Amino acid sequence: MAAAWLAFALLVVLLGLGIADLAYFGEVSRHIGSDLLNIGGDIGSIVGIALGSRLGYTLAALAAFAALSFVWQRSVIRIARAPLSGSLKSQIPQSLALLLGYVFLARGMVLTGKPLGNIDAFNGNGQSQANLTLNGSLVTLQALNDRRAAAPLRYLDDTTAQRIAAAHPHPFRYQTSNPPSRKNVVIILLESWSYKYIDALSGNNYRATPYMDALIAKSQVWTNF
């Protein structure tokens, strides 16, 4: 009985995540994934949106979960409460068939060859195809694994950092000895650009970003920050 309700709770979580991912993807054109782990300070806004402009989604989700709970109670829970029927000889083949079905589903419904697994959907595919391949549950699981393996970056140890701070107490107040040229300083921060398609950075010859290549040749560039 407890296992049946636990399975229902897991199903509700997956369906809820799928609905949330569907609504989120329609707003920002990306899966909920890692953003789900960074919403601690935005709960109030999310609740306001759910009860405001997305009230239809919220009511539809609650109605779907209520209907699913009713169906689950009438079908799965009723079967779970019923005593086992049939002899041991009939139960063993049924259990083996169920186990084979689980293995078939776990392999991604692939009978031969390498089973489907967690692959890099963006490797060799376009943005649209990758987004169609992924789903909210898979992206969230991958984000959880990445967050668990993440470690803080330490480019300098404490001793080196203190030595630099003592030698340069005000690094952002540095004044150059060159005469002023009356030119503005423009800082360009690139987001969601692929490194390999910028010829000036990767050394390739795609010629996809000629203006950026020309700017890089005259600029100070930081590619790792």
N, C-alpha and C positions, 0 to 999 in steps of 0.2 A: 504493500500500500504506500509506504513512504517513498519507495523507489519510483512508483508511478507519478506521485506528485512532484518529486524531484525532477523527473523527466519533463513534466509540464512546466515547471519553473524555468528550466533550461530552454525549452521551446519558446516560452514567452520572452525571455531575454534576447534570443536570436531574432525573433520576429520584431520586437521593439527596436533592436539595433538596426534591422533592415529598413524599417519605416523611417527611423531617424536619419539613416544614411541617405535614403531617397529624398527626403525633404532638404537635407543639408547639401546634397549634390546639386539639387536644382538651384540653390542660392549661390554657391561658390565654385561649382564645377570641379570639385574634388571630393574624395571620400572622407568620411568623418575621422577614421584612423587615429593618427597621433593627436589631432585636435581634441579628441574626446578626453585625452589625459590632461589637457590644459584649460579646462573650463571651470576650475574651482572658483575663480573670481567672477564668473559670468553667470552663475546660477540664476540670479535675479532677473537678468536680461532674458535668459532662455525661458524662464517661466512666463515672463511678460509676453514674449513672442508666441509661446505655445497657447496662451489664453487670449491672444490678440489676433494678429494677422494669420496665425496658423491654427485657429480654433477648430476649423474643419478637420485638419489632420488629427488633432488631439481627440476630438469626439469620435472620429472614425476608428482610431486606434483603440480607445476604451471600449467601443462597441464590439470591435473584432475580438478583443481579449475576453470580454464577457461571453460572447458566443462560443469562443474556443473553450472556455472553462466549462460551459454547459455541455458541449459535445464531449469533452474529455471525461466529465463526470458520468455522462450517460453511457459512454462506450468503454473507455479504457479502465476507469475505476470500477465499473460494474464487473468487468472481466477479471480484474485483479482480486476482487472480493470473492468471486465464485471459487468453490473448491476445485482442485484439479480433477479432471475426469480422464478416463482412459487408463489403460495398463501401462506399465513401464516400457513394454515393447513398442507401443505406439508413441510414447513421449520422447524416446531417444531419437528416432528418425526426425521428428519434428524439431527437436533442439538442434540437431546437426544441420538441418536445412536452414534454420534461422541463423546459425553461426556462419554458414557459407554465404548467406545473404549479407550479413554484416561485413564479412571480408570483401565481398564484391563491391559493396558501397565504399568501404574504406580505401580500396584501390582506385577509386574514381570511376567505377563501372568499366574498367579495362580488364579484359580477360588475359591477354598476353602482353609481354613487353614491360617496359618500365611503368609503374603506376604514377598517376598524377599526384603531384606534391606541391609544396610551397615554392614556386619558382619566381624569378624576376620577370614580371609581366612586361616591364618597360624595356627589356633587353631585346633589341631587334624589332620591336613593334612601335607603332605610333602612339601618341597620347590617347587618341580616341579608342583604339583597339585595346590598349592596356586598361583603360577605365571600364570598358565593357567586360574584360576578363575578371577583374577584381570585384569583390563585394565588401560590404561594411564589416562583416564578421572576420573575414580573412585579413583585411587591412588593420583592423583593431588588434588582432592577435599578433600580427607582425610588429605593430607599434609597441605592444607590451614587451615582446621579446627584445626589441631594440632598446627600449627604456631600461630593461633589466640589465642589459650588457653595457649600457653607457657608463662612462667614467669621466670625471672632470678633467679638462685639459690643463696640464701644468707645463708650460713652456719654460718656466724659470723656477729654480728652487728658491727657498726663502732667502738664503745668503746672497745669491746673485741679485735678487730683486731689491734687497736692502742696499747693496752696494751701488746699484744703478740709481736708486732713489736719492742716495747721499750725494752722488756726483752730479745728478741733474734733478734738483728739487722741484723745478717747475718746467717740465719738458714741453708743455703746451704754450709756454711763454717765450719759446726760443725765437730769437731775432736773427735773421740772416744778415751777413755782412755785405751781400750784394746790393747794389743800388736798386731802388724800386723801379719797376718797369711799367707800372700802371696797368697791370693785367689782373684780371679776376682769377681766383682759384675756384675751379669747378670740381666738385666731388660727385662721381657717378657710381652708384651702388647697383650692381646687376643682381637681379633675383630671378631664379628659375631659368637661367641661361645654361646651356650645356657647354662645358669647358672645351670639348673636342671640336666644336664647330666654329670656334673663334680662332682663326689661323694664327694671330699674333701670340696667342697663349699656348696652343697645342702644337704649332709647327706644321699643321696640315695645310691642304690647299683647296679647301672647300669654296672659298671666296663668297661665303654667305654673309659676312659682316664687314664689308670693306671700310665703312666709316669708323666702326669701332677699332678695326686694325690700324687705321691711320691715327686715331686718338691714342691708342696704346703706345705707338712708336714715339709719341711726344710726352708721355705721361709717366707718373710714378704709379706702379701697379702693385696691389696686394691681392694675391690669389688664395691666401689661406688665412682666415680670421675667425 
